[in-house]
Amino acid sequence: MIKKKTNYQYLILLIGLLLSLFGVSRAVQAADGPDFVLEPDYPQNQIENNGVFNIRVKKGQKQTLTVKVINLSNKARKLTVKPRTAYTTNGGAIDYNRDKAPRDPTLKYSFRNMVKPKKQVVTVPAKGTTTIDFQVKMPNKKFSGLIAGGFHATSNYKNVTHVKNVALTNKYAYVLAAYIRQDSVKAIPAMRLKRIVPGVRGGNPAVLVNLQNYKSAVISGMTIDAKVREQGKKKVIRHSVNKLQQMAPNSNFNYGISWGKHPLKAGKYHLSLTAKMSATLGWKFERDFTITNADANRYNREAGFKPNYLWLWITLAVLIVVLLLILTYVAGRRRSNKKQDE
């Protein structure tokens, strides 16, 4: 019997992607990834021809962005292309794979909301190229920094492979990033630690640290180093390091510190976290937090740990012993009083 499994794979075209080797890139994508790609038809206000839309605009400006849809396969492909707003995944990466991306309170302008239409379906002939146009209405007010988004394409074609009697259905996607700005001033990101809560990450109990990039700038190549201690103690009980982390402008994500195969324990803890983007740009946070018994039990259960009722049995045993001692004492007093009455 063959089992079926769907595996969604996303190929993201990000900031700084150089297409000087694009011929090689296409060959690899056709063999190992999607058999289609998106390219920008550079407009006159393009800042740099670097494989993505990177344009400087004026407030209230209306503009057409033309996307080239290229079919690398030997058969016609039906593709769906949608504008998407960039957001940060909980894995610390910039992505464009949601129609309604998680919206940070500091995000003023959503790329998807600025673009029409919201979806285009196009059939591209074998080894052919088709162009599609999207209309973009810029904000009426002046803004600084970046508005980040992209055009996300999916194909109706599904590539099925078989591995050890398991049928893997690969559905590919491709994203052409788009960045909009009004001025030439380089935007500098800034980070806040918003909250720390217990949870589950990768099937294991974890502490989730919500980090927010509240500026209209991209964070890339960031290293996060997080240490957890019990309050008032020096010993580090959990240590997590992740490199090459990214954050979209005006976004937040939950950085996970896994407890591994160990259950969460209720108590008071302290987090020391550094997030370093470069030798001169980084952030450091020190924050106390508490894990309650209710939260520890809840997330331990979600992670597959059986509840530990040892504390309950110990409490019941102590209560029983105390009750027996009280009963023995009362009974002894009664016998003593009866003897005195006689």
Buried (B, 14 or more C-beta within 10 A) or exposed (E): EEEEEEEEEBBBBBBEBEBEEBEEBBEEBBEEBBBBBBBBBBEEEBEEEBBBBBBBBEEEBEBEBBBBBBBBBEEEBEBBBBBBBBBBBBBBBBBBBBEEBBEBEBBEBBBBEBBEEEEBEBEBEEEBEBEBEBEBEBBEEEBEBBBBBBBBBBBEBEBEEEEEEEEBEBBBBBBBBBBBBBEEEEBEBBBEBBEBBBBBBEEBBBBBBBBBBBBBBBBBEBBBBBBBBBEEEEEEEBEBEBEEBBBBBBBBBBBBBBBEEBBBBEEEBBBBBBBBBEEEBEBEBEEEBEBEEEBBBBBBBEBEBEEEEEEEEEEEEEEEEEEEEEEEEEEEEEEEEEEEEE
